[in-house]
């Protein structure tokens, strides 16, 4: 039996926020977009259909929670949710706060331009704000 | 009280497949990608969070069903799922079968190139195949 381990590229591109009951929550290191990534902490997942129905229900609620919290901590005209996996196959769900006129508007964030790393203090403050609202403090 | 009506751009870009308990299922008129769009048939929805939790659970299962059926009827290396809404604000979820090397690979389909309309006979056959598997025949 294999255990969960986070894909190396996902780990390199993000910072740890917290673990929800099913998913690990990560903050993408791209200051252009407030952008969370949820990774269900189960081994060998690539598609949403690799989850059991009850796990899919939990994932959906964790997506909704993260979407709400992103809207509380960051400006947002629209939340974008996506599970693509064309490059990183480990199942992961993007939850991104979009603002009209942002660096990729109205296109998708995936594959758009080059990530702009966070100032480290800003990132720490954002992670603290997210953790507090996710009840992890 | 307003009732459900399909956004005009979504209607123009797609063909009707069937109505599931929550969502209208549409086939995007783009032969480059086997591409379904699910539109919950409730008024005034823009975000996943505008649905009740039970409705979100139903939506997730309808996404999973459509993903499975797309994989049955079309070649697929990866299923992409996305709810963006930057251009069309009515809540809708894309479920797209991707093949390595397809016209947008490994990038997202949204905003990529120009749609290639289906041959009408091919499209009719695909819609019939989808309806049969969705139990709508």
Interface residues (C-beta under 8 A of the other chain):
Chain A: X46 X47 X48 X49 X53 X56 X57 X59 X60 X61 X63 X64 X67 X68 X78 X79 X80 X81 X82 X83 X84 X85 X86 X87 X89 X98 X105 X106 X107 X108 X110 X111
Chain B: X46 X47 X48 X49 X53 X56 X57 X59 X60 X61 X63 X64 X67 X68 X78 X79 X80 X81 X82 X83 X84 X85 X86 X87 X89 X98 X105 X106 X107 X108 X110 X111
